[in-house]
């Protein structure tokens, strides 16, 4: 989780709008859903950087 938090901060710094996870398996799907990623087509997930930053602010 620390790595995803780090990625969200870097994405914010460089003005990325979304972070995605491609070709999920059972464990990465559960991880994505826990962090409020949204399914694009069942095997790929994405979340806005803004939503991810908000998720981590709520946890700190």
ZADRENVEX-337503 format. One line per field, with one value per atom (N, C-alpha, C): residue number from 0; residue in three letters; x, y, z negated; atom name. Coordinates in steps of 0.001 Angstrom, whole numbers, plus 500000, padded with zeros to 6 digits. Example, Ala and Ser with C-alpha at 12.3 -4.5 7.8 and 13.67 -1.06 7.14 Angstrom:
BEGIN
num c(0; 0; 0; 1; 1; 1)
residu c(ALA; ALA; ALA; SER; SER; SER)
X c(513190; 512300; 513200; 512850; 513670; 512900)
Y c(494310; 495500; 496700; 497750; 498940; 500030)
Z c(492200; 492200; 492200; 492920; 492860; 492130)
atome c(N; CA; C; N; CA; C)
// end
This chain:
BEGIN
num c(0; 0; 0; 1; 1; 1; 2; 2; 2; 3; 3; 3; 4; 4; 4; 5; 5; 5; 6; 6; 6; 7; 7; 7; 8; 8; 8; 9; 9; 9; 10; 10; 10; 11; 11; 11; 12; 12; 12; 13; 13; 13; 14; 14; 14; 15; 15; 15; 16; 16; 16; 17; 17; 17; 18; 18; 18; 19; 19; 19; 20; 20; 20; 21; 21; 21; 22; 22; 22; 23; 23; 23; 24; 24; 24; 25; 25; 25; 26; 26; 26; 27; 27; 27; 28; 28; 28; 29; 29; 29; 30; 30; 30; 31; 31; 31; 32; 32; 32; 33; 33; 33; 34; 34; 34; 35; 35; 35; 36; 36; 36; 37; 37; 37; 38; 38; 38; 39; 39; 39; 40; 40; 40; 41; 41; 41; 42; 42; 42; 43; 43; 43; 44; 44; 44; 45; 45; 45; 46; 46; 46; 47; 47; 47; 48; 48; 48; 49; 49; 49; 50; 50; 50; 51; 51; 51; 52; 52; 52; 53; 53; 53; 54; 54; 54; 55; 55; 55; 56; 56; 56; 57; 57; 57; 58; 58; 58; 59; 59; 59)
residu c(UNK; UNK; UNK; UNK; UNK; UNK; UNK; UNK; UNK; UNK; UNK; UNK; UNK; UNK; UNK; UNK; UNK; UNK; UNK; UNK; UNK; UNK; UNK; UNK; UNK; UNK; UNK; UNK; UNK; UNK; UNK; UNK; UNK; UNK; UNK; UNK; UNK; UNK; UNK; UNK; UNK; UNK; UNK; UNK; UNK; UNK; UNK; UNK; UNK; UNK; UNK; UNK; UNK; UNK; UNK; UNK; UNK; UNK; UNK; UNK; UNK; UNK; UNK; UNK; UNK; UNK; UNK; UNK; UNK; UNK; UNK; UNK; UNK; UNK; UNK; UNK; UNK; UNK; UNK; UNK; UNK; UNK; UNK; UNK; UNK; UNK; UNK; UNK; UNK; UNK; UNK; UNK; UNK; UNK; UNK; UNK; UNK; UNK; UNK; UNK; UNK; UNK; UNK; UNK; UNK; UNK; UNK; UNK; UNK; UNK; UNK; UNK; UNK; UNK; UNK; UNK; UNK; UNK; UNK; UNK; UNK; UNK; UNK; UNK; UNK; UNK; UNK; UNK; UNK; UNK; UNK; UNK; UNK; UNK; UNK; UNK; UNK; UNK; UNK; UNK; UNK; UNK; UNK; UNK; UNK; UNK; UNK; UNK; UNK; UNK; UNK; UNK; UNK; UNK; UNK; UNK; UNK; UNK; UNK; UNK; UNK; UNK; UNK; UNK; UNK; UNK; UNK; UNK; UNK; UNK; UNK; UNK; UNK; UNK; UNK; UNK; UNK; UNK; UNK; UNK)
X c(500811; 500000; 500858; 501989; 502884; 503341; 503580; 504034; 502953; 501717; 500616; 500446; 500614; 500559; 501670; 502871; 503996; 503678; 503145; 502788; 501754; 500807; 499780; 500386; 501340; 502016; 502834; 503528; 504310; 503371; 502273; 501303; 500747; 500476; 499983; 501037; 502271; 503374; 503524; 503369; 503573; 502264; 501190; 499902; 499267; 499494; 498767; 497357; 496399; 495000; 494501; 495075; 494611; 495783; 495556; 496486; 495698; 496322; 495625; 496387; 495665; 496230; 495688; 496590; 496181; 496252; 495360; 495351; 495384; 494397; 494367; 494143; 494642; 494304; 493426; 493115; 492209; 492726; 494008; 494568; 494686; 495135; 495260; 493886; 492880; 491509; 491010; 491222; 490795; 491518; 492810; 493600; 493045; 492768; 492228; 490878; 490030; 488706; 488793; 489743; 489946; 490318; 491067; 491502; 490547; 489346; 488303; 488642; 489483; 489685; 488384; 488125; 486907; 487269; 486470; 486698; 486433; 487358; 487181; 486505; 486999; 486449; 486533; 486674; 486736; 488144; 489094; 490470; 491416; 490926; 491726; 490960; 491699; 491100; 491813; 491092; 491670; 491015; 491751; 491237; 491829; 491077; 491635; 492648; 493675; 494703; 494067; 493137; 492437; 491719; 491020; 490323; 491306; 492427; 493424; 494070; 494379; 494931; 493918; 492652; 491607; 491540; 491647; 491626; 492738; 493941; 495053; 494974; 494398; 494232; 493305; 492316; 491355; 491995; 493095; 493726; 494848; 495303; 496443; 495968)
Y c(498809; 500000; 501260; 501195; 502359; 502724; 501708; 501979; 502686; 502284; 502935; 504369; 504584; 505948; 506790; 506228; 506906; 507220; 506242; 506451; 507554; 507610; 508649; 510039; 510162; 511449; 511844; 510889; 511159; 511519; 510788; 511071; 512491; 512889; 514244; 515278; 515031; 515949; 516158; 515094; 515164; 515271; 515596; 515901; 514727; 513503; 512355; 512391; 511976; 512019; 510683; 509566; 508236; 507282; 506272; 505160; 503895; 502977; 501754; 500501; 499414; 498076; 497243; 496672; 495904; 494411; 493682; 492206; 491665; 492039; 491642; 490142; 489633; 488278; 488428; 487353; 487402; 488329; 488243; 489060; 490534; 490800; 492202; 492846; 492047; 492570; 492988; 492144; 492471; 493717; 493826; 494992; 496249; 496172; 497317; 497745; 496797; 497121; 497716; 497256; 497811; 499295; 499669; 501050; 501864; 501336; 502023; 502230; 501366; 501364; 500882; 501290; 500898; 500012; 498989; 498070; 498766; 498583; 499123; 498068; 496844; 495778; 494406; 494385; 493126; 492649; 493037; 492612; 493787; 494996; 496205; 497158; 497801; 498702; 500045; 501105; 502444; 503246; 504249; 505178; 506546; 507589; 508930; 509176; 509906; 510243; 511028; 511897; 512686; 511787; 510766; 509838; 509038; 508657; 507885; 508733; 509980; 510900; 511056; 511226; 511343; 510078; 508913; 507637; 507613; 508015; 507961; 509061; 510203; 511254; 510767; 509999; 509475; 508431; 507802; 506724; 507214; 508444; 508961; 509639)
Z c(500000; 500000; 500000; 499324; 499303; 500705; 501548; 502904; 503716; 503570; 504301; 503803; 502516; 501980; 502601; 502672; 503304; 504773; 505504; 506911; 507075; 506170; 506272; 506083; 505196; 504986; 506219; 506813; 508028; 509185; 509308; 510368; 510220; 509005; 508746; 509150; 508775; 509082; 510587; 511362; 512810; 513599; 512902; 513506; 514259; 513780; 514311; 513727; 514493; 514052; 513512; 513986; 513589; 513377; 512555; 512362; 512652; 513366; 513727; 513363; 513280; 513097; 514250; 515039; 516210; 515935; 516580; 516549; 515121; 514338; 512934; 512776; 511656; 511226; 509980; 509324; 508171; 507067; 506748; 505660; 506052; 507279; 507681; 507891; 508270; 508378; 506993; 506000; 504630; 504132; 504445; 504050; 504713; 506002; 506745; 506172; 505915; 505382; 503980; 503184; 501844; 501914; 502962; 503122; 503996; 504235; 505000; 506475; 507048; 508491; 509122; 510339; 511050; 512231; 512440; 513542; 514870; 515793; 517138; 518014; 517932; 518770; 518103; 516799; 516067; 515782; 516627; 516370; 516191; 516386; 516190; 515270; 514385; 513405; 513435; 513096; 513050; 511936; 511477; 510471; 510775; 510481; 510660; 509544; 509884; 508890; 507753; 508080; 507065; 506054; 506545; 505654; 504800; 505391; 504655; 503563; 503861; 502851; 501714; 502056; 501045; 500185; 500813; 500080; 499028; 499400; 498462; 497405; 497722; 496716; 495612; 496005; 495046; 494128; 494565; 493810; 492912; 493115; 492335; 491076)
atome c(N; CA; C; N; CA; C; N; CA; C; N; CA; C; N; CA; C; N; CA; C; N; CA; C; N; CA; C; N; CA; C; N; CA; C; N; CA; C; N; CA; C; N; CA; C; N; CA; C; N; CA; C; N; CA; C; N; CA; C; N; CA; C; N; CA; C; N; CA; C; N; CA; C; N; CA; C; N; CA; C; N; CA; C; N; CA; C; N; CA; C; N; CA; C; N; CA; C; N; CA; C; N; CA; C; N; CA; C; N; CA; C; N; CA; C; N; CA; C; N; CA; C; N; CA; C; N; CA; C; N; CA; C; N; CA; C; N; CA; C; N; CA; C; N; CA; C; N; CA; C; N; CA; C; N; CA; C; N; CA; C; N; CA; C; N; CA; C; N; CA; C; N; CA; C; N; CA; C; N; CA; C; N; CA; C; N; CA; C; N; CA; C; N; CA; C; N; CA; C; N; CA; C; N; CA; C; N; CA; C)
// end
